[in-house]
Amino acid sequence: MDLLNERLAVIEKATGDFSLNRKPVGLEIAAVRGRFKELKGESILKIPEEDLTKLLKRNALADELTPDEKLFVIEYKLPQIEKNAELIAEMKHLSEVVFNSEHLQSSPDAAEIDSIAAELAECRQKMEEVEKQTKDLLFNFVIPFNELCTEIRALKEKSKLADE
């Protein structure tokens, strides 16, 4: 009989219907009252504690159910349990498909990694060369051109002033 009760307890825990580690009702009421005080819900606190205890005990049927009643609840929840089992099986299948894919399993060998590193180094050198050429263009042509334009504008201004 103990084995049957243990098995029922495992199934009840899996269905989520009953809490096996249920706190005493008094502790739950004290916690609820504390929360209502925090939220300024004093009107709810006027309910007698005995009534709250009755309400909470009415929901705590797991402790009062016979093994036959527990079995009935499990049979009642059987479609939900089967649906959850199907979802778990599907998730397992999908995870196997993902984790067994050749993209995840195949890793590049050392030679391929070395060739990629060499390509990256070559690209870096090309980028540094382009950067150097751009700086040279800027310093050798653009800046002198701008200075020349500034001098031309200044000469035009002087010639306008001299003509007047």
C-alpha positions as CSV (number, residue, x, y, z in Angstrom):
1,M,0.0,0.0,0.0
2,D,2.9,2.4,0.8
3,L,4.3,1.7,-2.7
4,L,0.9,2.6,-4.2
5,N,0.8,5.8,-2.2
6,E,4.3,6.8,-3.2
7,R,3.5,6.2,-6.9
8,L,0.3,8.3,-6.5
9,A,2.2,11.0,-4.9
10,V,4.7,11.1,-7.8
11,I,1.9,11.3,-10.3
12,E,0.0,14.0,-8.3
13,K,3.2,16.0,-8.2
14,A,3.6,15.6,-12.0
15,T,0.0,16.7,-12.7
16,G,0.5,19.8,-10.5
17,D,-2.9,19.4,-8.9
18,F,-1.7,18.9,-5.3
19,S,1.1,20.3,-3.3
20,L,3.0,17.7,-1.4
21,N,4.9,20.2,0.7
22,R,1.8,22.3,1.7
23,K,2.3,24.9,4.4
24,P,0.0,24.8,7.3
25,V,-3.2,26.8,6.7
26,G,-2.4,29.2,9.5
27,L,0.8,30.3,7.9
28,E,-0.9,30.9,4.6
29,I,-3.5,33.1,6.2
30,A,-0.9,35.1,8.1
31,A,1.0,35.6,4.8
32,V,-2.2,36.7,3.0
33,R,-3.1,39.1,5.9
34,G,0.4,40.6,5.8
35,R,0.1,41.1,2.0
36,F,-3.3,42.8,2.4
37,K,-1.9,45.1,5.0
38,E,0.9,46.1,2.6
39,L,-1.7,46.8,-0.1
40,K,-4.0,48.7,2.3
41,G,-6.8,46.2,1.9
42,E,-8.1,46.5,5.5
43,S,-11.7,45.7,4.4
44,I,-10.7,42.2,3.5
45,L,-9.0,41.8,6.8
46,K,-12.3,42.1,8.6
47,I,-13.2,38.5,7.4
48,P,-12.9,36.3,10.5
49,E,-9.9,34.0,10.4
50,E,-12.1,30.9,11.0
51,D,-13.9,31.6,7.7
52,L,-10.6,32.0,5.8
53,T,-9.4,28.8,7.3
54,K,-12.5,26.9,6.2
55,L,-12.0,28.3,2.7
56,L,-8.4,27.2,2.5
57,K,-9.2,23.8,4.0
58,R,-11.9,23.3,1.4
59,N,-9.2,23.7,-1.3
60,A,-6.8,21.4,0.4
61,L,-8.5,18.2,-0.5
62,A,-5.3,16.4,-1.3
63,D,-4.8,15.5,2.3
64,E,-8.3,14.2,2.6
65,L,-8.7,12.2,-0.6
66,T,-8.7,8.4,-0.5
67,P,-6.5,6.5,-2.9
68,D,-9.6,5.7,-5.1
69,E,-10.4,9.4,-5.3
70,K,-6.8,10.2,-6.1
71,L,-6.9,7.6,-8.9
72,F,-10.1,9.2,-10.2
73,V,-8.4,12.6,-10.4
74,I,-5.5,11.1,-12.2
75,E,-7.8,9.3,-14.7
76,Y,-9.6,12.6,-15.1
77,K,-6.4,14.4,-15.9
78,L,-5.1,11.5,-18.1
79,P,-5.7,13.4,-21.4
80,Q,-3.7,16.4,-20.1
81,I,-1.0,14.1,-18.9
82,E,-0.9,12.3,-22.3
83,K,-0.8,15.7,-24.2
84,N,2.1,16.8,-22.0
85,A,3.9,13.5,-22.7
86,E,3.4,14.0,-26.5
87,L,4.7,17.6,-26.2
88,I,7.8,16.3,-24.3
89,A,8.4,13.6,-26.9
90,E,8.1,16.2,-29.7
91,M,10.5,18.5,-27.9
92,K,12.9,15.6,-27.5
93,H,12.7,14.8,-31.2
94,L,13.1,18.4,-32.3
95,S,16.1,18.9,-30.0
96,E,17.7,15.7,-31.4
97,V,17.2,17.1,-34.9
98,V,18.8,20.4,-34.0
99,F,21.7,19.0,-31.9
100,N,22.4,16.2,-34.3
101,S,22.6,18.4,-37.3
102,E,25.8,18.4,-39.3
103,H,26.3,22.1,-38.8
104,L,26.6,21.7,-35.1
105,Q,28.6,18.4,-35.2
106,S,31.0,19.4,-37.9
107,S,33.7,21.7,-36.7
108,P,36.3,23.0,-39.1
109,D,39.7,21.3,-38.9
110,A,42.9,23.1,-38.0
111,A,43.9,23.7,-41.7
112,E,40.6,25.3,-42.4
113,I,40.9,27.6,-39.4
114,D,44.4,28.5,-40.4
115,S,43.3,29.4,-43.9
116,I,40.5,31.6,-42.5
117,A,43.0,33.3,-40.2
118,A,45.3,33.9,-43.1
119,E,42.5,35.4,-45.2
120,L,41.6,37.7,-42.3
121,A,45.2,38.8,-41.9
122,E,45.3,39.5,-45.7
123,C,42.1,41.5,-45.5
124,R,43.5,43.5,-42.5
125,Q,46.6,44.3,-44.5
126,K,44.5,45.5,-47.5
127,M,42.3,47.6,-45.2
128,E,45.4,49.2,-43.6
129,E,46.8,50.0,-47.1
130,V,43.5,51.6,-48.2
131,E,43.5,53.6,-44.9
132,K,47.1,54.8,-45.7
133,Q,46.2,55.7,-49.2
134,T,43.1,57.6,-48.0
135,K,45.2,59.6,-45.5
136,D,47.9,60.3,-48.2
137,L,45.2,61.6,-50.5
138,L,43.8,63.7,-47.8
139,F,47.1,65.2,-46.7
140,N,48.7,65.5,-50.2
141,F,45.7,66.7,-52.3
142,V,42.6,67.7,-50.4
143,I,44.2,69.9,-47.7
144,P,46.5,71.8,-50.1
145,F,43.6,72.2,-52.5
146,N,41.5,73.7,-49.7
147,E,44.4,76.0,-48.7
148,L,44.7,77.1,-52.4
149,C,41.0,77.8,-52.6
150,T,41.2,79.9,-49.4
151,E,44.1,81.9,-50.9
152,I,42.2,82.4,-54.2
153,R,39.2,83.7,-52.2
154,A,41.5,86.1,-50.3
155,L,43.0,87.4,-53.5
156,K,39.6,88.0,-55.0
157,E,38.6,89.9,-51.9
158,K,41.7,92.1,-52.2
159,S,41.1,92.7,-55.9
160,K,37.5,93.7,-55.2
161,L,38.7,96.1,-52.5
162,A,41.4,97.5,-54.8
163,D,38.9,98.1,-57.7
164,E,36.6,100.1,-55.4
